[in-house]
Amino acid sequence: MDSDENEACGRCSMTTVVDAAEVDRDPFDGDRIEVDEDELRTAAKPAVLLGRAKRRLNEIATSLTYGR
């Protein structure tokens, strides 16, 4: 594969997985694997909110434990 055919979407990793699984499927068939920016933000919101909640709970627990 030359540099004009490279994609930045992880298909090279898929090739390795497909080769290891010995599946008769070409990972380069079909459309590119892309996620719309708005869809990505929507999908990431719960993780961001949970991360913030976890950080706040850790701050509270540290404050209660060490009196800070």
Secondary structure, DSSP 8 states (H G I E B T S, - for coil): --GGG--SSSHHHHHHHHHHHT-S--TTSSS-----HHHHHHHHHHHHHHHHHHHHHHHHHHHHHH--
